[in-house]
Amino acid sequence: MGVNEIASGSSSDPEFIRLSYQHEDSEASALKLIYQLRPEWQSPNPVDIVKFTDGITNTLFKISKKCPSWSDEQIDDNSVLLRAYGNNTDILIDREREAKSHALLAQHGLAPPLLARFENGLLYKFIRGRVCTPQDLTQEPIWRAVARRLAEWHARLPLVTKEDLGQNPNDSPPSPLSESSTPGSSEISERSPAPNVWSIMQKWVSALPSKTEAQKTRKHLLQDEIERSFDELDSSNGLGDCGFVFSHTDLLSANVIVLPPQKKETPGDMVKSVSFIDYEYATPAPAAFDIANHFAEWAGYDLEYNRIPTKPVRREFLREYQKAYRQHISPEAESSDDSNLRVLFNDIDRYRGMPGLYWGIWALIQATISQIDFDYASYAETRLQEYFDWRAETDGSRQREGKQIPLREQRWAQEM
């Protein structure tokens, strides 16, 4: 391997390593990549490789250089994370957008520096901290910290568009899963800036298989639901640029890192700081969608709906969010006007069913492409049912038919 295997980009771009991570030769492959980035690490002191995940859309390693004179903190400060993309996940994820989003976040001090890209992944600086669990998200010091950090994202970050990526806004990649495409909504395709959460959902529906009549029927149903939801919910009057903010859209517990206490804090201090990781799905979206999706993630992958925040907790979360958002937009502002809070609270209530549609469609695709041991088909049905339960609750059909209120809707409406 020579130096010609690393290509230098512009001053704003990370270097590109012309090598791939090989899943079948995991450790040796990871070492080849890290030695291209850190050739000095080939010295006698050992390199430690720890696999964090072998997950749904990526494989993640922490790679550290062990030096006898370094403390654990110094070793962590010099460690590198290697993220290797999962097979076929380009159907779901725009990797150019992910890298651009990561670089943008790092530029604003909201992500670890992106050190290099390689053929099927990224190398970036390790950040110290503790990964949250779904139960952690329900703890007040944690959710207040999440509210503050999410407000900072929404207030400070510009939107990443296709033009920023050097792509034609009208380009739509062909679907490798579908023999025939479902005509998309022209209103959604014309919604700018693009891509956005609506156009991504439409792209995912187009990627669904349609070999059988049942598949075709479901595909058209889901497209109809996206168009219906877009017509009812989309507005340019929300927070941000034309009603969109730079959104994470995948703020599950594993993507929330509790940072170590600062020197002025004690380990038991009630005030916490968090950072967000994994920017694969970051895209322009309504703030109400991003927050509603985070609330949905309190249930975790096991979908324990009794963990979803009740009305009083959501109000307090939004007060914390609104205070931080105002400070980032206009630091001198001291307004405590609750009218904006009520509007956002109601918007999130209106969006509460959309995460079920979003991740339900995603899981239908994962059921087709993923090779890991997870029942995506059942997960898809459960998440889609969340969406249809919300529809039944808001249009009154559940009550008219005398059906019991689902636990998720019951918890969402709870006042205590």
Disulfide bonds with the S-S distance in Angstrom:
none
